């Protein structure tokens, strides 16, 4: 297998005789960049030297049938405002064809679309893209493997555009046992008896053709009962695990369980069976930032990945903690390994951006994926650090990092810097990342960032991609 490897700022081409299928979570291997460096995926944002044009909130899914990826994001290059765009990527991460608008926002309706997520339907060989509009409803659209739109956009939530009420920030998972999807979001839905600004997590099951299963949206979270607008749930993610035929939904909430106080935000979860019925006890707590009763320590932005081999789950988030020398406002990436049914196995710290006790260097916005070939997890995030690979970034110079974690929850080796936005010490940054793994065990990382390579301007965020592979560490230091 031939890899083009980036090392210390320049490209080396080497012959690496590697069998990825034979590597199982070994500390004698590391993630290496392969293929082209920091490929620009968005065709407008990142190229026109206009800081008013941005591509935000990238998401990613892999199609193993033809070994391509679908990248989606929100971009405001359209005169109507932000729309959802998509582009196919080859196996090596290079763009394949032109980007296509997925959402269908009328120009004169003053509406825009945000925060897309995407899932691949392995039964129908197609994708489902979901997002929310600034009418605060959730929408979806089916997309073929060659980026043909399959029918119109589909309204999913049912808030009826009531003033001050709405649905936000969806996530989606495909159930390959039933040929259906679960779409989740957070909303202050009056149909559930919620007060204004009392946000809870809701869901809707969809058939593989995008049609709704059941009559209406159903409530998943139960933050302090009903009628308390001082407590809320938000920032939701979902995954389906075919090994145990269950979904895991995770979110952020300032719940009142076990002594938690108002404004003490932690990660919570709920297991659902394959038809959307809650399993076990209601709403279990996942994160424990600062123990209980301290609002100074928070957990934010959870992401979840299933291990479809043994039925476990990995949940990651960013937060500040008060143990092991960490201090208030020292945000790092943390994780927790859960068994089927949500039983706790272990928790751990993933990132080390500024050592310990240094709040000037931080990590945010993680994503996680399980790699069934190497039998481990990969975690990505936006972070700044004191040093890496001989220099930079400086404080507030953010790049995308990736770290490997074993299936038993043990971080492996050092974190790898994946993005290369501008020179070290520059004002070019990387922000939100997304991960997908292919059948070879190679990982594609997608993110939005500002770069100067393609003529982009500071503050003009485009979508970029980088392919990674796991290779052995050689004695000469080539990694």
C-alpha positions as CSV (number, residue, x, y, z in Angstrom):
1,X,0.0,0.0,0.0
2,X,1.5,3.4,-1.0
3,X,0.9,6.4,1.3
4,X,1.7,10.0,0.8
5,X,2.8,11.1,4.3
6,X,3.0,14.6,5.7
7,X,5.7,15.1,8.3
8,X,7.0,18.3,9.9
9,X,5.4,20.7,7.4
10,X,6.5,18.9,4.1
11,X,5.3,15.9,2.1
12,X,7.2,12.6,2.0
13,X,6.3,9.7,-0.3
14,X,7.2,6.4,1.2
15,X,6.4,2.8,0.6
16,X,4.8,1.4,3.7
17,X,3.9,-2.3,3.6
18,X,1.0,-2.2,6.0
19,X,-1.9,-4.5,6.6
20,X,-4.4,-2.4,8.5
21,X,-6.6,-5.4,9.1
22,X,-3.9,-7.0,11.2
23,X,-3.5,-3.9,13.5
24,X,-5.6,-4.0,16.7
25,X,-5.3,-1.0,19.0
26,X,-1.5,-1.2,19.4
27,X,0.6,1.5,21.0
28,X,3.3,0.8,18.4
29,X,1.2,2.4,15.7
30,X,0.1,6.0,15.1
31,X,-2.3,8.0,12.8
32,X,-0.5,9.4,9.8
33,X,-1.8,11.9,7.2
34,X,-2.2,10.3,3.7
35,X,-3.1,11.8,0.4
36,X,-3.3,15.5,-0.3
37,X,-2.9,18.0,2.5
38,X,-6.0,19.8,3.9
39,X,-8.2,19.4,0.8
40,X,-10.6,22.3,0.2
41,X,-14.1,20.8,-0.1
42,X,-16.4,23.8,-0.3
43,X,-16.1,25.5,-3.7
44,X,-17.0,29.1,-2.7
45,X,-16.3,29.5,1.0
46,X,-12.5,29.6,1.6
47,X,-11.6,30.7,-2.0
48,X,-13.2,34.2,-2.7
49,X,-11.3,36.3,-0.1
50,X,-14.6,37.4,1.5
51,X,-14.9,37.1,5.3
52,X,-18.7,37.4,4.9
53,X,-19.0,34.0,3.2
54,X,-18.7,31.1,5.6
55,X,-19.1,27.3,5.5
56,X,-20.2,26.1,9.0
57,X,-21.2,22.9,10.9
58,X,-19.7,20.2,8.6
59,X,-20.9,16.6,8.9
60,X,-19.8,13.4,7.2
61,X,-20.9,9.8,6.3
62,X,-19.3,7.0,4.4
63,X,-20.8,4.8,1.7
64,X,-19.0,1.5,1.8
65,X,-20.8,0.3,-1.4
66,X,-18.8,2.6,-3.6
67,X,-16.2,3.8,-1.1
68,X,-17.2,7.4,-1.2
69,X,-18.0,10.0,1.5
70,X,-20.8,12.6,1.6
71,X,-19.8,15.9,3.2
72,X,-22.5,18.3,4.2
73,X,-22.4,21.8,5.7
74,X,-24.2,25.1,6.0
75,X,-23.0,27.9,3.7
76,X,-24.2,31.5,3.1
77,X,-22.8,32.0,-0.5
78,X,-26.5,31.8,-1.7
79,X,-28.3,35.2,-1.8
80,X,-31.1,33.7,0.4
81,X,-28.7,33.2,3.3
82,X,-27.4,29.9,4.7
83,X,-28.4,26.8,2.8
84,X,-27.3,23.2,3.3
85,X,-24.7,22.1,0.8
86,X,-23.3,18.6,0.0
87,X,-20.4,17.3,-2.0
88,X,-19.2,13.7,-2.7
89,X,-15.6,12.9,-1.8
90,X,-13.5,10.0,-3.2
91,X,-12.0,7.3,-1.0
92,X,-8.9,9.5,-0.6
93,X,-11.0,12.5,0.5
94,X,-10.6,14.4,-2.8
95,X,-13.8,16.2,-4.0
96,X,-15.8,14.3,-6.6
97,X,-18.0,16.5,-8.8
98,X,-19.5,19.8,-7.8
99,X,-21.3,20.8,-4.5
100,X,-25.1,20.7,-4.6
101,X,-27.7,22.6,-2.5
102,X,-29.7,20.2,-0.4
103,X,-32.1,22.5,1.4
104,X,-34.8,24.4,-0.5
105,X,-35.3,27.7,1.2
106,X,-37.4,30.2,-0.9
107,X,-35.4,33.4,-1.5
108,X,-38.3,35.7,-0.5
109,X,-39.2,33.9,2.7
110,X,-36.2,35.2,4.6
111,X,-35.4,31.7,5.9
112,X,-32.1,30.0,6.3
113,X,-30.8,26.5,7.1
114,X,-28.3,25.4,9.8
115,X,-26.5,22.5,11.5
116,X,-26.9,19.6,9.1
117,X,-26.2,16.0,10.0
118,X,-26.1,13.0,7.7
119,X,-26.6,9.2,7.9
120,X,-26.0,6.5,5.3
121,X,-28.8,3.9,4.6
122,X,-26.9,0.7,3.9
123,X,-30.2,-1.1,2.8
124,X,-31.3,1.5,0.2
125,X,-27.8,2.7,-0.7
126,X,-28.7,6.4,0.0
127,X,-28.1,9.2,2.5
128,X,-30.5,11.1,4.7
129,X,-29.5,14.7,5.5
130,X,-31.3,16.6,8.4
131,X,-31.1,20.2,9.5
132,X,-33.1,23.0,11.1
133,X,-34.3,26.2,9.5
134,X,-34.7,29.6,11.2
135,X,-38.4,28.9,11.3
136,X,-37.2,26.5,14.0
137,X,-38.5,23.3,12.5
138,X,-36.5,20.2,11.6
139,X,-36.2,19.1,7.9
140,X,-34.7,16.1,6.0
141,X,-33.9,15.1,2.5
142,X,-32.9,11.9,0.9
143,X,-29.8,11.9,-1.4
144,X,-28.6,9.2,-3.8
145,X,-25.0,7.9,-3.9
146,X,-24.3,10.2,-6.9
147,X,-25.7,13.2,-5.2
148,X,-29.1,13.2,-6.9
149,X,-31.9,14.7,-4.7
150,X,-34.5,12.0,-4.0
151,X,-37.8,13.9,-3.6
152,X,-38.5,17.2,-1.8
153,X,-37.3,18.2,1.6
154,X,-39.4,16.7,4.3
155,X,-40.7,18.5,7.4
156,X,-39.9,16.3,10.5
157,X,-40.7,18.3,13.6
158,X,-44.2,19.7,14.3
159,X,-43.9,22.9,16.4
160,X,-46.1,24.7,13.8
161,X,-43.9,27.8,13.8
162,X,-45.4,29.2,17.0
163,X,-43.9,32.5,18.1
164,X,-41.0,31.9,20.6
165,X,-41.3,28.1,20.2
166,X,-39.1,25.9,18.1
167,X,-36.9,22.9,17.3
168,X,-33.1,23.1,17.0
169,X,-29.9,21.2,16.3
170,X,-31.0,17.8,15.0
171,X,-29.0,14.6,14.9
172,X,-29.8,11.4,13.0
173,X,-28.9,7.7,13.2
174,X,-29.8,4.8,10.7
175,X,-31.2,1.5,12.0
176,X,-29.9,-1.1,9.6
177,X,-32.1,-3.9,11.3
178,X,-35.4,-2.1,10.5
179,X,-34.5,0.1,7.6
180,X,-35.5,3.2,9.5
181,X,-34.0,6.4,11.1
182,X,-34.3,8.1,14.4
183,X,-34.1,11.9,14.2
184,X,-33.6,13.8,17.5
185,X,-33.5,17.5,18.4
186,X,-34.2,19.8,21.3
187,X,-37.4,21.9,21.5
188,X,-39.8,23.8,23.8
189,X,-42.7,22.0,22.2
190,X,-46.1,23.2,23.6
191,X,-47.7,19.9,22.6
192,X,-45.7,18.1,25.4
193,X,-47.0,20.6,28.0
194,X,-43.7,22.4,28.1
195,X,-43.4,26.1,29.1
196,X,-41.8,28.6,26.9
197,X,-38.0,28.1,26.9
198,X,-38.4,24.8,28.7
199,X,-36.3,22.7,26.2
200,X,-36.4,18.9,26.2
201,X,-35.1,16.3,23.7
202,X,-37.6,15.0,21.2
203,X,-37.4,12.3,18.4
204,X,-39.2,11.1,15.4
205,X,-38.8,7.7,13.7
206,X,-38.7,7.6,9.9
207,X,-39.0,4.8,7.4
208,X,-36.2,4.3,5.0
209,X,-38.2,6.3,2.4
210,X,-38.3,9.3,4.8
211,X,-42.0,8.9,5.8
212,X,-42.8,9.3,9.5
213,X,-43.5,6.3,11.7
214,X,-46.2,7.1,14.2
215,X,-48.3,10.1,14.6
216,X,-46.1,12.8,16.1
217,X,-42.8,13.7,17.8
218,X,-42.1,11.9,21.0
219,X,-40.3,13.3,24.1
220,X,-37.1,11.5,25.2
221,X,-35.6,13.6,28.0
222,X,-37.2,14.4,31.3
223,X,-35.3,17.3,32.9
224,X,-36.9,18.2,36.2
225,X,-40.3,17.0,35.1
226,X,-42.6,19.4,33.2
227,X,-43.3,23.1,33.7
228,X,-39.9,24.2,34.9
229,X,-38.4,26.6,32.4
230,X,-35.3,27.1,34.6
231,X,-34.1,23.6,33.6
232,X,-33.3,22.6,30.0
233,X,-31.8,20.0,27.7
234,X,-29.9,20.8,24.5
235,X,-26.9,19.8,22.3
236,X,-28.1,16.3,21.4
237,X,-26.5,13.4,19.5
238,X,-27.7,9.9,18.7
239,X,-26.3,6.6,17.4
240,X,-27.6,3.1,16.7
241,X,-25.8,0.0,17.7
242,X,-26.7,-3.1,15.6
243,X,-24.9,-5.4,18.1
244,X,-27.6,-4.9,20.7
245,X,-30.4,-3.3,18.5
246,X,-30.5,-0.1,20.6
247,X,-30.1,3.6,20.2
248,X,-28.2,5.8,22.6
249,X,-29.3,9.5,22.8
250,X,-27.0,11.9,24.7
251,X,-27.5,15.6,25.5
252,X,-26.5,18.4,27.8
253,X,-28.9,19.4,30.7
254,X,-29.0,21.2,34.1
255,X,-31.1,18.5,35.6
256,X,-32.1,18.1,39.3
257,X,-31.1,14.5,39.7
258,X,-29.0,13.5,42.8
259,X,-28.5,17.0,44.1
260,X,-27.7,18.9,40.9
261,X,-28.4,22.6,41.0
262,X,-29.7,25.0,38.4
263,X,-27.1,26.0,35.8
264,X,-25.0,22.9,36.6
265,X,-24.7,21.4,33.1
266,X,-23.7,17.8,32.6
267,X,-24.1,15.1,29.9
268,X,-27.1,12.7,30.2
269,X,-28.3,9.8,28.1
270,X,-31.2,7.5,27.4
271,X,-31.2,4.1,25.8
272,X,-34.0,3.3,23.3
273,X,-34.8,0.0,21.7
274,X,-35.0,-0.5,17.9
275,X,-38.5,0.9,17.7
276,X,-37.9,3.9,19.9
277,X,-39.1,2.7,23.3
278,X,-37.1,3.7,26.3
279,X,-35.0,1.0,27.9
280,X,-34.2,0.9,31.7
281,X,-34.3,3.8,34.0
282,X,-35.1,7.3,32.9
283,X,-32.3,9.7,31.9
284,X,-29.0,8.6,33.4
285,X,-26.1,10.9,34.0
286,X,-22.9,10.4,31.9
287,X,-20.5,13.2,32.9
288,X,-19.4,14.2,36.4
289,X,-17.6,17.5,35.9
290,X,-16.8,18.9,39.4
291,X,-18.9,16.4,41.2
292,X,-22.3,17.6,42.2
293,X,-23.6,21.0,43.2
294,X,-20.8,23.2,41.5
295,X,-22.0,25.3,38.6
296,X,-18.4,26.4,37.9
297,X,-17.7,23.1,36.1
298,X,-19.6,22.1,33.0
299,X,-19.8,19.5,30.3
300,X,-20.8,20.6,26.7
301,X,-21.4,19.3,23.2
302,X,-21.5,15.5,23.5
303,X,-20.9,13.1,20.7
304,X,-21.5,9.3,20.7
305,X,-20.2,6.4,18.7
306,X,-21.3,2.7,18.8
307,X,-19.0,-0.3,18.9
308,X,-21.0,-2.6,16.7
309,X,-18.7,-5.5,17.5
310,X,-19.3,-5.8,21.3
311,X,-22.3,-3.5,21.8
312,X,-20.4,-0.8,23.8
313,X,-20.7,3.0,23.4
314,X,-18.1,5.8,23.6
315,X,-19.4,9.2,24.7
316,X,-17.1,12.3,24.5
317,X,-17.6,15.9,25.4
318,X,-15.6,19.0,26.3
319,X,-15.7,20.4,29.8
320,X,-13.8,21.8,32.8
321,X,-13.3,19.7,35.8
322,X,-11.8,20.0,39.3
323,X,-9.9,16.7,39.7
324,X,-6.4,15.6,38.7
325,X,-5.2,19.2,38.9
326,X,-7.6,20.7,36.4
327,X,-9.0,24.1,37.1
328,X,-12.1,26.2,36.3
329,X,-12.2,27.3,32.6
330,X,-9.6,24.7,31.6
331,X,-11.6,23.0,28.9
332,X,-10.4,19.6,27.8
333,X,-12.0,16.6,26.0
334,X,-13.3,13.9,28.2
335,X,-15.0,10.6,27.5
336,X,-16.9,7.7,29.1
337,X,-17.2,4.2,28.0
338,X,-20.6,2.6,28.4
339,X,-21.8,-1.0,28.0
340,X,-25.1,-2.0,26.4
341,X,-27.9,-0.6,28.4
342,X,-25.9,2.4,29.5
343,X,-23.9,0.8,32.4
344,X,-20.8,2.8,33.2
345,X,-17.4,1.2,32.5
346,X,-14.8,3.9,32.8
347,X,-14.2,7.6,32.2
348,X,-11.0,9.3,31.0
349,X,-9.4,12.5,29.8
350,X,-8.6,12.6,26.1
351,X,-6.9,15.9,25.4
352,X,-4.0,17.7,27.1
353,X,-3.9,21.1,25.4
354,X,-1.9,23.0,28.0
355,X,-0.7,20.4,30.3
356,X,-2.7,20.5,33.6
357,X,-3.7,23.6,35.5
358,X,-3.3,26.0,32.5
359,X,-6.6,27.5,31.3
360,X,-5.0,29.4,28.4
361,X,-5.0,26.3,26.2
362,X,-8.3,24.6,25.6
363,X,-10.2,21.9,23.6
364,X,-13.7,22.2,22.2
365,X,-16.3,20.5,19.9
366,X,-15.3,16.8,19.9
367,X,-16.5,14.1,17.5
368,X,-15.9,10.3,17.9
369,X,-16.0,7.3,15.6
370,X,-15.4,3.6,16.2
371,X,-12.9,1.9,13.9
372,X,-13.9,-1.8,13.6
373,X,-10.7,-2.6,11.6
374,X,-8.2,-1.4,14.2
375,X,-10.7,-2.1,17.1
376,X,-10.4,1.3,18.7
377,X,-12.0,4.7,18.7
378,X,-10.8,8.0,17.2
379,X,-11.7,11.3,18.8
380,X,-11.3,14.7,17.1
381,X,-11.6,18.2,18.5
382,X,-10.7,21.9,18.0
383,X,-7.8,22.9,20.2
384,X,-4.8,25.1,20.9
385,X,-1.7,23.8,22.6
386,X,1.6,25.0,23.9
387,X,3.6,23.0,21.4
388,X,3.2,20.3,18.8
389,X,5.7,18.6,16.4
390,X,8.4,21.2,17.1
391,X,6.3,24.4,17.4
392,X,2.9,26.2,17.6
393,X,0.1,26.7,17.7
394,X,0.0,29.6,20.2
395,X,-2.8,30.3,22.5
396,X,-6.1,31.0,20.6
397,X,-4.6,29.5,17.4
398,X,-6.9,26.5,16.9
399,X,-6.3,23.4,14.8
400,X,-8.0,20.0,14.6
401,X,-6.5,17.3,16.7
402,X,-7.2,13.5,16.7
403,X,-6.4,10.9,19.3
404,X,-6.8,7.2,19.4
405,X,-8.6,5.5,22.3
406,X,-8.8,1.7,22.9
407,X,-12.0,-0.2,23.2
408,X,-11.4,-0.3,27.0
409,X,-11.1,3.4,27.2
410,X,-7.3,3.9,27.3
411,X,-5.9,6.8,25.3
412,X,-3.0,5.7,23.0
413,X,0.2,7.7,22.4
414,X,0.1,11.4,21.6
415,X,-2.6,13.5,20.0
416,X,-2.0,14.2,16.3
417,X,-2.5,17.7,14.7
418,X,-4.5,17.1,11.5
419,X,-5.3,20.6,10.1
420,X,-2.7,23.1,8.9
421,X,-4.6,26.4,8.7
422,X,-2.0,29.0,7.8
423,X,1.5,29.3,9.3
424,X,2.2,28.7,13.0
425,X,1.3,31.8,15.0
426,X,-1.1,33.1,12.3
427,X,-4.7,34.2,12.7
428,X,-6.0,31.2,10.6
429,X,-8.0,28.7,12.6
430,X,-9.8,25.4,12.3
431,X,-13.1,24.9,14.1
432,X,-15.8,22.1,14.0
433,X,-14.7,18.6,12.9
434,X,-16.4,15.4,11.9
435,X,-15.1,11.8,11.5
436,X,-16.0,8.8,9.3
437,X,-14.1,5.5,8.8
438,X,-14.0,3.4,5.7
439,X,-13.7,-0.4,5.3
440,X,-9.9,-0.3,5.3
441,X,-9.8,1.3,8.7
442,X,-8.7,4.7,7.2
443,X,-10.3,7.8,8.8
444,X,-11.5,10.9,7.0
445,X,-11.5,14.1,9.0
446,X,-13.7,17.0,7.9
447,X,-13.6,20.5,9.4
448,X,-14.3,24.1,8.7
449,X,-11.5,26.6,9.0
450,X,-9.8,29.7,7.6
451,X,-6.7,29.2,5.4
452,X,-4.5,31.2,3.1
453,X,-3.6,28.4,0.7
454,X,-6.5,28.9,-1.7
455,X,-6.8,32.7,-1.3
456,X,-9.1,32.6,1.6
457,X,-9.4,35.5,4.0
458,X,-9.0,35.6,7.8
459,X,-12.5,35.0,9.1
460,X,-13.7,33.3,5.9
461,X,-14.4,29.6,6.9
462,X,-14.3,26.9,4.3
463,X,-14.7,23.2,4.6
464,X,-11.5,21.0,4.4
465,X,-10.7,17.3,4.6
466,X,-7.8,15.1,5.5
467,X,-7.4,11.3,5.2
468,X,-5.6,9.4,8.0
469,X,-4.3,5.9,8.2
470,X,-2.8,3.9,11.1
471,X,0.8,2.8,10.4
472,X,3.6,1.3,12.6
473,X,6.2,3.6,14.2
474,X,9.6,3.1,12.7
475,X,13.0,3.4,14.4
476,X,14.1,6.3,12.3
477,X,11.3,8.4,13.7
478,X,9.1,8.5,10.6
479,X,5.5,8.5,11.8
